[in-house]
Amino acid sequence: MARPIWSGTLTFGLLNIPVSLMAGERKTDISFRMLDSRNNRPIRYERVNSETGEEVAWKDIVKAFEYDKGSYVVLEPGDIKSAAPESHDAIEVEAFVDVDQIGPQYFEKPYVLVPAKKAEKGYVLLREALERTGKIGIARVVIRTREHLCAVMPQGDALMLMMMRYPQELVDVGEYRLPEGESRDYRITDKELAFSEQLIQTMAGEWAPDEYRDEFRERLQDVIGRRMKEHGVVSAADQEPEVHDHAATNVVDFMELLQQSIQKNQRTPAKKVPADAPAEKPKKAAKKAAKGAAKKAPAKKAATKGTAAKKAAGKAAKKTAARKKAA
């Protein structure tokens, strides 16, 4: 069984549903390695200095941003970490929108959300609510160090998570030279348009994805199969995601959480506490730490005195034995 890419909680309102993020696509591309024809050994790519031609060790490599041609600013590891988001264990739904509002160019890569044990109720609740309302959830998820925009949408029995592109990643179609205007501006007759529509109707049918196959890959795979030997497959042990105490398992009062979420969104946001306002908890913690230190200090002193007394007694015993020997 496949291993989860990410494990955490799917959050909307006050409901937290423990889920695992599983791959929703399977790579079928056939990749090739370049070999030396003289002995069929792989060609290795080396990290070399563009000026000296010498190989560079990993420990001597730093990351830099090229802000101009040939001009770089070197970044420390801490610089990149400081820009990374803090939350890594939650898919936080920020809004629900109509699925028709989002163009296909925004969707990038599919994943499947799989509920943890005893979290099926919350999973089905969200799936059915999205199905009935015709909405999808717009959320953010952090995988490794990058924050991704994503959409949570129902698909049969599953909740799918679709990775999305940010608007800044899309090219404005207005940058290209495209035919604008109506069909009559291009001397398209009503008869031509009618025949085109008729052709489309004759070719119309139901979507049957199983009918479409990568035939080139299959033929190439047959060729490779005749030239290779079979190898064993090692499968890794499956991991169950950790379920938190606050997670929305099947025994949680969903009505109470849903009502609290609705009231929270309807209430006016509370005023933010100024950054320079005095905090009570740190003071209490400091007092507690001071008391603890005071209690430990006498014990430490006593222990030190006892050690010193033992050392003095040992020295006196050695001197007495030396005198007796001399006498």
C-alpha positions, 0 to 999 in steps of 0.5 A: 500500500502507498505511504502518505505524503503528508499527515495532519488535520483538515480544518474548517471552522472548529472541526479538525479531521485527521487525514493523510494526503495520498498521491492522486496521480501515477507517473507513467513516463519512461526515463532513461539514463545515459551510459558510456557505450564502451563499458555501459557505465552511467555518466556522472554529472559533477559539481564544478566551479565555472571559473576554475573547472574544479569539483566543488564539495557539498559543504562548500556550496551555498544558495544564492539568488541571481538578481541580475545577470552574473550578480548574486546575493548569498542566502543563509539557511536561516534566511530561507527558514525565516520565510517558511510558514509555521503551520505544517500539520493542518490544511486550513480551509479559508473560504468556500466558493462555487466550483464554477468560479474557478477556471481550469488553469488554476488547478495543477495536481490531484491528491486524495485525502484519506481519513484516519481511524475513527475520523470517518464521520467528520470526513463524510460530513464535509464531503456531503455538505460540499456535494449538496451546496456545490461548493469547494473549499479553498485552503493552504497546506505546507508540504516540506517548506513550501506553502501551497494554495489548494482546493478541497472538493468531493469526488464520489466517496473521496475528498480530493485535494487539488493543488492550485496555481497562484495568480502570479504563476499564470500568464495573462492570455492578453499577452498573446496575439489571439483572434478577438471579436465575433465569428462574422468578423472572420467571414464565418457563415451561419451554414459553416457554424451549423455544420460544425455544431452538427459534427460535434453532436455526432461525435458527442458521447460520455466521458470514458477515461479507460478508453484512452491509453498511452499507447507509445509508452505501452509499446516502449514498455514491451520493448524494454521488457524483452531486454530486462530481467525481473527484480523483486519489489520491497514494500515499506510498512504503512504508517498510521497518522497520529490522532490528536486529542482535539481531532474530530473523531466519530464521537465528537459533538459535531453540532456544537462545533458547527454552531460555535464556528457559525457564531465565531464567523458572525461575531465582530472580531475582538480587539487585538492586545497591544504588543507592549501590554504586560503579560501575567503568565511570564511573571508567574513563571519567573516567580516560580522559577526563582522559588525553585532556584532558591530551594535548590541553592541550599541543597547544593551548598550542603552537598558542596560542604559535605564533599569538602568535609570528606576530602579533608577527612581523607587528607588527615587520615593519609597524614596520620598513616604517614607519621606512624610509618615514619615513627 
